[in-house]
Amino acid sequence: MTSQLRLMAFAAMATFVKAAGTGTGATTGGNGTAAAGASTAAPVKDPSNAAILNQDFYNYIFIILASLVVALTIWRVLIEVTKYVRTTSCLNNERQAYFAIPSSKFASLKKHFLYAPIFSKRHNREFQLSSAINVGTLPTRFQLIFLALYFGSNIAFCVVSINWSGPLATVCKEVRNRTGILSVVNMVPLFIMAARNNPLMKWLNLSFDTFNLLHRWQGRIVVIEAVAHTAAWMVATVSTKGWAGVQASINTSPLIMWGLVGTVAFVFISIQASSILRHAFYETFKYLHIASAILAIIAVWYHLKIAGVPQIMLVYGVVAIWVAERTLRIVTLIYRNVGSGGSKTLVEALPGNACRVTIDMARPWTFKPGQHAYLYMPSIGLFQSHPFSVAWSEEAEKLDNEKLAMNRLEVLEMRKTTMSFIIRARTGFTAKLCKKAEASPDGKFYTKCFAEGPYGGMHMMHSYGTVMLFAGGVGITHQVPHVRDLVAGYANGTVAARKIVLVWIIQSPEHLEWIRPWMTSILAMDQRRESLRIMLFISRPRSTKEIHSPSATVQMFPGRPNIETLIDMEMENQIGAMGVTVCGSGALSDDVRSAVRKRQHAGNLDFIEEAFSW
């Protein structure tokens, strides 16, 4: 709910950087800043009225969006305080009637704006042209409006206050300067949003999936501005020297040559990062993406250095961000997996074309529900890393350690963390992993695996009196930790949850083996029967004999569920605010989203979607 509202806060941060960049760039006027400029001469400050107007314009935008940052920060504080108050107020309240009543205005906001797809229903369901061709998904209505406004603001920065009736050379110079500055400025948030350790994720409580969407569109803006920048130079050059002048400048001017290299690199990135190519050849895309980005940075740096403009400091910032983030990942990876004999990994083949990966970590790892980690398996993919939800985590003392702990640090060193993942075979890395497990003796093998993380875990469900968790297939790995956390919290009196309902849709009963040992542990937890109900839907049963309900709290049904009916059943006796979360296929997520939107005015319902788009 609040994560989408906080999207706009990121634009404000980008504008902080943008204001700094444009503030310095505006004083250089028409000297050929940040792009394939027309001259290698030293920059000359331009005190013209146009430059002064541009500076004032950027300052006004900076003030407006800085104010937006403050407003959204206050918004987040209010939301977090509300959750805290709701949790503490409901610890000893069995009905929580006050929190079950929806706010009419806020319900309308969620229904028509925050949760709404662009059109009627489709959002996370991918557009598949074939089994190998995927053209991506649609943003939500809020995301579309935000992206349109941000894109529109960049257009405004490029065209407002330019005297379009003036000489062509003057107009092209102004367009060239503005688009060049903005292209470089937008590279800073572009690289921030691509980082796994992006600090804004925790600050704004935004998922990596959201930042991935922003990263893709921010990249398109950078490319468009770089192309417009180069085109403006070309138009001016052709108008005075013809195409021969363009060719001569490229051949003789390092400034022009490096600017063109940077633009070509940007265009190549935009082509190979298109949804169709990205999904069809992901590993190839990733390597080419990184190599092309490095080439683009080098070209832009040389271009700005030769031009002698202050925007080169932004390139240093981009490089610093990239190096710092990569260094942090490497250091974290080594710290988590090296020492105390290193991490040990067991891979087991499971029914339903899946496998279970269990890692005994070298060092203790504090785990929260909803988190994921990136796994590196050199024997399967040498330089590949892929994200997987942590399905289960356990901590125990090392049995081989007879040392008596004398302080907190030694206590932590004596702990051992075990993490488990369920991986469904798709293509590439996952297919190779599951095939190797199936071909191994007894369907299992040991390998070296490095876990990087943890990431995510931003949406805790502690403040909701009623919690519904929908999972489709391997999406159960995201929901199982939440179930364990909520049942334990109910027994300990530390959460508001009184009704916990898990709905899992699978194709075959054999998929139950994926989580059987963990579900056995949950079913044996204290006060589980009073708080948890599990509903299993088998979409493709081989016979009706496979469908049997072990108890009144664990039921099994044939076919697919009617999402709206299930939610209505829980709303009839809703306790407190209801949190509805889903992790599964795009079609399932869209069905749950649609059902929650329709019932916004019938009860206090929040919707949380766990997705990972790539």
Secondary structure, DSSP 8 states (H G I E B T S, - for coil): -HHHHTHHHHHHHHHHHHHHHHHHHGGGTTS-TTSS-S--S-------HHHHHHHHHHHHHHHHHHHHHHHHHHHHHHHHHHHHHHHHHTTT-SS-HHHHS--HHHHHHIIIIIS-BSSSS-SSS--BSSSS-B-----BHHHHHHHHHHHHHHHHHHHTT--TTS-HHHHHHHHHHHHHHHHHHHHHHHHHHH-TT-HHHHHHT--HHHHHHHHHHHHHHHHHHHHHHHHHHHHHHHHHHHHHHHHHHHHH-HHHHHHHHHHHHHHHHHHHTSHHHHHHTHHHHHHHHHHHHHHHHHHHHHHHHHHT-TTHHHHHHHHHHHHHHHHHHHHHHHHHHSSTT--EEEEEEETTTEEEEEEE-SS-----TTEEEEEE-TTT-TT--EEEE--EEEEEE-TT------SHHHHHHTEEEEEEEEEE--STHHHHHHHHHHHSGGGEEEE--EEEEEEE-----TT-SEEEEEEEGGGHHHHHHHHHHHHHHHHHT-S---EEEEEEEESSGGGGGGTHHHHHHHHTSTTHHHHEEEEEEESS-S-GGG---SSSSEEEEES---HHHHHHHHHHT--SSEEEEEES-HHHHHHHHHHHHHTTTTS-EEEEE-----
